[in-house]
C-alpha cells in the first residue's frame, strides 16, 4: 500500500512555466511590430481634424474622364456648341429685322399699328449677306378702307431684294411680286356697323344678306336687304343694295324709292283687318285720291258709305285687300295725316320715313372699300368672293418699293 503522503509527477505541464517562456518569444515580437501603428495613431490624435474635400476629388475625376475622350469626339462637341450659338445669333438677327421692317411699314403706309412681318427661310444671315430674301409675309390687321376701317390685308412677297449699306444697315427693299388677299370680316363689320344693330351674313358666292333693326323716330323698324359684291376697278369693291325693306311691326312695310312698288304700303295682315273695321274702311273710302287708286267707281263707293251691307260687300272681297296693299301711304301722309293716324301710324314716323331715302340706306349698308394707292408700283384686286366668315378679295402687286433706294 502506498503512503498518502507520496506525491507523483503530474502528467500536464505547468502553465506558469509556459508564460515564462514567452518573454523572448512571439508576444514580444507582436508588441514590437504594433508600436509603429500605435505611434501613427498617437500622431494622428495630435493633428487637427479637417473635413474631406470631395469637390476637389470629383473635379479631378471629371477632368480625367473628359481628358480620356477621343479627339474626334471633342471636335464634334465643339462644333455642336458653335452651331447652337450661331443658330441663336441667326434667330436674334431675324427677330430684330422683322421688328424694324414692321416699324418702317407703319411709318411709310401711315398705319394705325405696326403690321406683323414674318421672314421665311433659314439661315437669315446668309440671305442678308446676299441682299435677297426668299419670302416675306406681311399682315396688316386694320387698313382704313373708306367707311370700313377693319379691312385685313395679308400678302406674301417673293424674291425681295434689299438695298443695304452693309449687313447692319438696310435702307429699303424692292418687291418684284406680291400676292395675298383682303378680308372684310363679317364679325368686324357687325361690330363696326353695330349702331344700327344690323348683322351681315354670306348668301352665295357674291351676295351678302343684311338683317337687323333700324331706329327711326323712336321706333325700331325691322330691316332686310340684299347686297351684291362686285369689283370696282383695280383697287376697290362696290356693293349694289337691293331688296331693301323696313317693316313697321305688322302695320306696314316701307321700301325706299319712287317706283310704284316702293314707298309705304299696308301689310297683308293690316289690309285684311280693314275688312272687319268698318270705321277705318269708311275713313279710307272718304278720300277721293284713295278711291281713284283703288279703282272703285264713285257710285259704288257712295252706296257703300250709306249702306253697311254694301260696304261689307265692297271691302269683303279679296280684290279690295290687294288694292289696299298697293296704296302708297306716303303720298297721303301730308294731305291726310289724320287718316293715317286713324290707321295706327305715328305722325313723327311718317315725317321721318320720306327722309330715309334709298341713298341714305345704301350708305348705311354699303360695304364698299378702296385700297390706298401705293407710293410706287401697282396693287390690283382680283376674284371677289363671299365666304362664310366675310368678303375675301385676291390681291396682286408688282414693282413695289419700301424705304429708300
Number of C-alpha atoms within 10 A of each C-alpha: 3 5 6 6 6 6 7 6 5 7 6 6 8 9 8 8 9 10 9 10 9 11 11 9 10 10 11 11 11 10 10 10 11 10 11 11 10 11 11 11 11 11 10 11 10 9 8 6 8 6 5 8 8 9 9 10 11 11 11 11 12 12 11 11 10 10 11 9 10 9 9 9 10 12 11 11 11 12 12 11 12 12 12 12 11 14 16 12 13 17 15 12 15 20 15 11 18 18 15 15 23 19 16 17 20 16 13 12 15 12 16 13 15 21 23 17 22 19 19 14 13 14 13 23 18 14 16 20 14 12 17 18 23 15 15 19 17 20 19 22 20 19 22 18 18 15 15 19 16 20 24 18 22 19 20 21 23 18 15 20 19 23 18 17 9 11 13 10 9 19 13 16 21 21 21 16 17 22 17 18 19 23 20 25 20 19 13 17 19 17 14 15 16 12 11 16 17 21 18 24 21 19 16 13 14 16 21 25 19 21 16 17 19 19 13 14 15 10 14 17 19 18 21 18 19 21 24 18 22 17 19 15 12 15 17 19 19 17 22 15 23 14 11 20 20 21 21 19 12 11 16 20 22 25 20 23 16 10 8 9 15 17 22 28 22 24 22 16 13 18 22 20 14 20 21 13 12 16 11 17 20 18 15 20 21 15 13 12 12 18 15 12 13 19 10 15 10 13 8 12 19 14 14 19 17 11 11 13 11 16 21 16 11 19 23 15 12 12 11 19 22 16 15 24 22 20 19 19 22 20 13 18 19 13 10 14 18 15 18 21 13 13 17 12 17 15 15 12 14 21 15 12 18 17 10 15 15 17 13 12 15 17 13 13 21 18 24 20 21 21 19 14 12 14 11 11 15 16 19 17 22 17 11 20 18 21 20 13 15 20 23 21 22 18 22 19 20 17 13 19 19 20 16 11 12
